[in-house]
Amino acid sequence: MPKPEILDPQGQAVARALPRLGFAGVSDVRQGKHFELEVDDSVDDETLAKIAEGFLSNPVIEDFVVRRVDS
């Protein structure tokens, strides 16, 4: 996700469009990207965070969250 201090023109455009499309009550929209990695049990959360920070995101302008989901 873009860091809060980074402008998000796509999110702003969606937020402005929603009321015109009949959707009320949404005060802010932030648009980001989403990656799903299927990994084996030997890959720990620290390794996933290193992948996210060093390869999948731009840590200067983006925040990331690593979440493990059982399948």
N, C-alpha and C positions, 0 to 999 in steps of 0.2 A: 504494500500500500504506500502511496506517497506520504511522506512525513507531513504532519499537520501544517507546518510552515510553508510547504510547497504548494503552489497553485495547482488546482485540479480542474482544468477547463472542461473535460469530459463529464466529470461529476457535476459541475455547475450546470452544464447544458441539460443533463438528465433531471436535476432538481427543478430547473425552470420549466421543463416540459411536462412533468408529472401532473401539476394542477390543470394544465390545459387538456390533459387526457382524462381528467376526472378523478385523479388520485390525490386526495387531500391528506394532510397531516405529516408529510415528509418534509423535514426542515433542512436536511443536509444529505448529500450523496458524495461518497468518495469512491472513485473507480480505481481498481488495482488489478493485479494478475494473480493467477492461482496455478500452482503446480502440484501434481500428484506423483509421488515416487513410490513404486512398489519395491520394498527392500526386504532382505531376510533378517532374521533375528540378531545376526551378528553386527548389524549397523546400529550404533547407539545414537541417542539424541544429540550428543556433542558433535558427532560426525555429520549428522543431518544439518545442524546449525552452521557448521563450517561450509557445507555445500551451498546452503541458502545464502550465506553472507558473501562467500567468495565467488560464486558462479551464477546463481539464479537471481540475485538482486543487486541493485546499486545502493550500497549502504549510505552513500552521501545524501541521497534524496528519498530513499525508501526504507520503511520498517518491514520486518518480516516476522512471522509466527511459524514455528514448527509444531505440528500436531500429529501425533501417532494415532491411527484409527485401526482397530482390529477389523479384519475382513471375515 
